Amino acid sequence: MKQRRSDRRAAKRQREHRGQVEGHRALERLQKERTLFEPAATRVVQAALERAGLDGSDWPVVEIGSGGGQLRRWLPDHLLPVMVHTEREPAFARKLQQAVPHATVQVASAESLPYVRIPA
């Protein structure tokens, strides 16, 4: 009986590991495909930040769902120190933190982030 329980736990760990490996592979494929569009994506992201008035001077800029950090490559340099990257999948957050050790990366879903309601 103990052996079967141990086997089930080992099988579960293997499935979880395979899922993480497949997720990393999918992310790598996506990153390769995105490189073709990097100049256009950079312009779009910077224009959106300007329209929203997000220059990082008043408060940090939070990215929700950072994945492997593709947005970070498209951000203006002056925003990088104040960016907070959030990702709900720990494996993706670890990958981003390893790729950019000085970045602020948090494991969090959008629903778990603190926010302040603005009175009507």
C-alpha positions, 0 to 999 in steps of 0.5 A: 500500500505504501508503495502504491502511494509512493508511486502515485506521488512520483507519477504526479511529480512527473506530470507536473514536471512535464507540464512545466517543461511543455510550458517553457517550450511553448514560451520559447517558441512564442518568444522566437515568433515575437522577434519579427514584430519587436520594433512595431511592438516597442512603438505600440507599447511606448505610445500606450504608456505615453497616452496613459501617462505612465512614466514611473515618476509618481508610482511603480508600473505594474505588469499583470501576467508577465509570462517570460518577460517579453513586455520588458524588452519593449519598455523604455529604459527609464521605466525598468527600475520602477516596473513590478512584473506579476505572474501567477505561474511560479515557473514563469516568474522564476524564469523571468527572475533568472533572466533579469535578476534585478527586476522586481518579479512577484508571483501573484494573480490579478485578483490577489493584487492590492488596490484602492477603490476610488470613491464615486 
